Amino acid sequence: MNKPNITIEKITDMQIIYVRFKGTYIAFRRNSRKLFNTLFTYAEEKNLLIPGVTKVLTLYHDNPYITEAKNLRTSVAMTVKTDIISEAAGPIGVTAISGRFGVGHFEISPN
């Protein structure tokens, strides 16, 4: 993996679909492949993946210095076009995010 480039970016009304996990970061790591598979299977079935446009995100919702580890919320997510109406289905949630975010830009290999 190349050295990541971390920036602070302002994001306005970015529509995402997501799968949320509640638990420790270690437990999240153990379950992340299953969560991403669920997300990508849904996106493929609904034709939501757009090569070169779709962004994959991991969202950490809580401060681990304040929130008990067993209550930490983490979401795996991907962007979807705002003109595509996506509805929540089973474990898949739909929302829009706005605000200032720390964004890491990096390339990783499948291994």
C-alpha positions in Angstrom: 0.0 0.0 0.0 1.2 3.5 -0.9 1.4 6.1 1.8 -2.1 7.4 2.4 -3.0 11.1 1.7 -5.3 12.4 4.4 -7.3 15.5 3.8 -10.2 17.3 5.5 -13.0 17.7 3.0 -16.4 19.4 3.2 -19.1 17.1 1.8 -22.6 18.2 1.0 -25.6 15.9 0.6 -23.7 12.8 -0.5 -26.2 9.9 -0.7 -25.0 6.6 0.6 -26.2 3.1 1.2 -24.7 1.4 4.2 -24.6 -1.6 6.6 -24.1 -0.7 10.2 -22.2 -2.8 12.8 -22.3 -2.3 16.6 -19.4 -3.6 18.7 -15.7 -3.3 19.3 -13.4 -2.3 16.5 -11.8 -5.8 16.8 -15.2 -7.4 16.3 -15.9 -5.0 13.4 -12.6 -6.1 11.7 -13.6 -9.8 12.1 -17.0 -9.1 10.5 -16.0 -6.5 7.9 -15.7 -8.9 4.9 -19.3 -10.1 5.5 -20.5 -6.6 5.8 -18.9 -5.5 2.6 -20.2 -8.6 0.8 -23.7 -7.7 1.9 -23.3 -4.2 0.7 -21.8 -5.1 -2.7 -24.3 -7.9 -3.3 -27.2 -5.4 -2.8 -25.5 -2.7 -5.0 -24.9 -5.2 -7.8 -28.5 -6.5 -7.7 -29.8 -2.9 -7.9 -27.2 -1.8 -10.5 -25.9 0.9 -8.2 -22.1 0.4 -8.9 -20.6 2.9 -11.3 -17.0 2.2 -12.1 -14.8 5.3 -11.5 -17.6 7.1 -9.7 -18.8 4.9 -6.8 -16.8 5.5 -3.6 -16.5 3.0 -0.8 -16.5 4.4 2.8 -16.0 3.2 6.3 -17.8 5.5 8.8 -16.8 5.6 12.5 -19.8 7.1 14.3 -18.5 7.3 17.8 -15.6 8.5 19.8 -13.9 5.4 21.3 -12.6 7.5 24.3 -16.2 8.3 25.2 -18.3 5.4 24.0 -18.0 1.9 25.5 -16.3 -0.4 23.1 -19.3 -2.8 22.9 -21.5 0.2 21.8 -19.2 1.6 19.0 -21.1 2.0 15.7 -19.2 1.5 12.4 -20.8 1.5 9.0 -19.5 0.2 5.7 -21.0 2.3 2.9 -20.8 3.4 -0.7 -22.0 6.4 -2.6 -24.9 6.2 -4.9 -26.2 8.8 -7.4 -28.6 11.2 -5.8 -31.1 10.8 -8.6 -31.4 7.0 -7.8 -34.1 6.4 -5.3 -32.8 3.8 -2.9 -34.9 2.4 -0.1 -33.7 0.7 3.0 -34.0 -3.1 2.7 -33.1 -5.5 5.4 -29.6 -4.7 6.7 -29.1 -1.9 4.1 -29.7 1.6 5.2 -30.0 4.8 3.0 -29.0 8.3 4.1 -27.2 11.4 3.0 -24.2 12.7 4.7 -22.9 16.3 5.0 -20.2 18.0 7.0 -16.4 18.0 7.4 -14.8 14.7 7.2 -11.2 13.3 7.4 -10.8 11.5 4.1 -8.0 9.0 3.4 -6.9 8.5 -0.2 -4.9 5.4 -0.9 -4.7 2.3 -3.1 -4.6 -1.2 -1.7 -4.1 -4.5 -3.4 -6.6 -7.4 -3.1 -4.2 -9.1 -0.7 
